[in-house]
Amino acid sequence: MKKIGLLVGLMGLAMAAQINYFTLKDLSKYNGQDGQLPYVAINGMVYNVVSANGWVNGGYKGYLSGQDINTFPELADSRKQIMQTAPVVGKLISSFTERQVQKYNGKNGKPSYMGYGGVVYDVSQSASYKKYAGQCLQNITIDVNGLPVIGQLL
């Protein structure tokens, strides 16, 4: 799990916020077993299901927490309930190798990704990317504050 600090404006006030980013590997540790909290991912967000209706000891109807439960159609009722009541604890992100990041170069309709400090950012909408027509992939001085985090660089 990576924590990235961001400055968030709320009703005109600035406050520091921590966003937790989880890869599937990170999420798998949060299965409600051996003292770990039970977390599940739904639609890219990670929820704490410790108090969710029906989730006991990190499990629900034979399914363990610590995974993305979008792939289980039989958990549709639980997904809806979790999204309405359980606290969001982070965002699910992908893991990328440098070679995989290089494939996202802004060509052929693909977004442009950049790895910096072990984090993968979507730079497609950044001012620097637009100004330099993709050259920021070679110029690591781009300002990454506020860019969408989409993964972790392996």
Phi and psi in degrees as a GROMACS rama.xvg file:
@    title "Ramachandran Plot"
@    xaxis  label "Phi"
@    yaxis  label "Psi"
@TYPE xy
-108.284  140.325  LYS-2
-111.595  129.044  LYS-3
-124.903  124.454  ILE-4
-82.3902  134.357  GLY-5
-130.605  155.825  LEU-6
-98.9505  122.203  LEU-7
-116.657  131.96  VAL-8
-90.0777  129.716  GLY-9
-135.144  113.362  LEU-10
51.1654  43.058  MET-11
82.367  -5.22849  GLY-12
-103.403  142.396  LEU-13
-94.7298  136.585  ALA-14
-143.948  147.249  MET-15
-80.5951  137.922  ALA-16
-130.845  144.414  ALA-17
-107.199  128.956  GLN-18
-111.821  127.518  ILE-19
-92.3645  129.973  ASN-20
-112.449  130.522  TYR-21
-120.705  131.846  PHE-22
-85.2538  170.422  THR-23
-60.9645  -35.3136  LEU-24
-64.4332  -44.2706  LYS-25
-60.8248  -46.3273  ASP-26
-60.2331  -35.8717  LEU-27
-60.5277  -21.7874  SER-28
-73.4665  -21.9023  LYS-29
-96.77  68.2006  TYR-30
-107.92  9.49477  ASN-31
77.4959  5.68813  GLY-32
-105.144  154.376  GLN-33
51.9946  41.0759  ASP-34
82.9649  -0.536128  GLY-35
-80.3077  147.967  GLN-36
-71.7928  151.503  LEU-37
-92.696  114.953  PRO-38
-118.916  146.334  TYR-39
-133.921  155.032  VAL-40
-106.302  137.336  ALA-41
-139.798  123.443  ILE-42
50.8536  40.5809  ASN-43
84.3902  -4.80175  GLY-44
-107.957  149.538  MET-45
-109.29  129.702  VAL-46
-118.361  147.419  TYR-47
-91.3627  115.508  ASN-48
-103.438  20.2837  VAL-49
-58.168  -33.4024  VAL-50
-109.788  8.9122  SER-51
-71.1016  141.121  ALA-52
-58.1921  123.549  ASN-53
91.9466  -16.2008  GLY-54
-86.2133  114.963  TRP-55
-125.716  130.667  VAL-56
50.8074  38.8793  ASN-57
79.2423  9.71353  GLY-58
-130.318  159.725  GLY-59
-150.456  117.768  TYR-60
50.0778  40.2014  LYS-61
87.3382  -1.67043  GLY-62
-103.487  134.679  TYR-63
-89.7424  149.909  LEU-64
-70.8565  -178.165  SER-65
89.2129  19.8645  GLY-66
-149.614  168.898  GLN-67
-81.8496  114.515  ASP-68
-94.2211  9.7899  ILE-69
-62.9464  -26.54  ASN-70
-80.1995  -1.17787  THR-71
-112.668  97.4879  PHE-72
-59.802  -28.6368  PRO-73
-70.7898  -7.42911  GLU-74
-102.22  16.3007  LEU-75
-57.5362  -41.0597  ALA-76
-63.8059  -40.7287  ASP-77
-70.3045  -38.732  SER-78
-58.2054  -45.5942  ARG-79
-61.911  -45.1478  LYS-80
-64.5223  -42.2096  GLN-81
-62.8334  -47.0805  ILE-82
-62.7577  -26.8118  MET-83
-85.7804  -26.1916  GLN-84
-125.84  -27.7182  THR-85
-83.6603  146.743  ALA-86
-72.779  139.131  PRO-87
-78.2188  130.363  VAL-88
-114.72  -4.7311  VAL-89
171.049  -168.146  GLY-90
-126.446  139.579  LYS-91
-83.6906  129.759  LEU-92
-128.641  166.495  ILE-93
-94.2736  164.481  SER-94
-107.584  138.485  SER-95
-130.116  142.611  PHE-96
-86.6069  165.535  THR-97
-58.6114  -40.0902  GLU-98
-62.0961  -40.4028  ARG-99
-65.8881  -40.5523  GLN-100
-62.0728  -39.6515  VAL-101
-61.4439  -24.6097  GLN-102
-70.2816  -22.0664  LYS-103
-94.4779  80.6265  TYR-104
-112.727  10.8377  ASN-105
82.2436  3.5253  GLY-106
-101.809  154.564  LYS-107
55.4475  38.6933  ASN-108
79.4034  2.54279  GLY-109
-84.8819  150.472  LYS-110
-71.2573  170.269  PRO-111
-107.743  122.103  SER-112
-111.875  152.685  TYR-113
-140.94  134.825  MET-114
-96.9185  132.273  GLY-115
-151.444  124.563  TYR-116
62.181  30.9959  GLY-117
81.6326  2.92966  GLY-118
-115.959  142.446  VAL-119
-104.008  127.123  VAL-120
-114.226  148.093  TYR-121
-90.0948  107.542  ASP-122
-97.686  6.80684  VAL-123
-55.277  -36.179  SER-124
-101.869  4.68894  GLN-125
-72.7969  150.103  SER-126
-61.4121  -40.1678  ALA-127
-64.2375  -40.651  SER-128
-62.9683  -46.0325  TYR-129
-64.4986  -40.1765  LYS-130
-67.13  -41.5655  LYS-131
-102.897  13.8219  TYR-132
48.6517  48.0382  ALA-133
90.9796  -6.60258  GLY-134
-67.0827  -16.0228  GLN-135
-65.1622  -15.1711  CYS-136
-64.8661  -26.3216  LEU-137
-94.6227  -21.6269  GLN-138
-101.199  97.867  ASN-139
-73.5153  1.20109  ILE-140
-80.4824  2.14637  THR-141
-55.8493  142.451  ILE-142
-79.831  113.646  ASP-143
-89.8349  -6.59991  VAL-144
-60.3037  127.836  ASN-145
87.2556  -7.47972  GLY-146
-77.9096  148.858  LEU-147
-65.1207  129.139  PRO-148
-85.5012  126.598  VAL-149
-121.08  -5.88282  ILE-150
-175.328  -179.209  GLY-151
-117.345  134.423  GLN-152
-85.2012  125.112  LEU-153
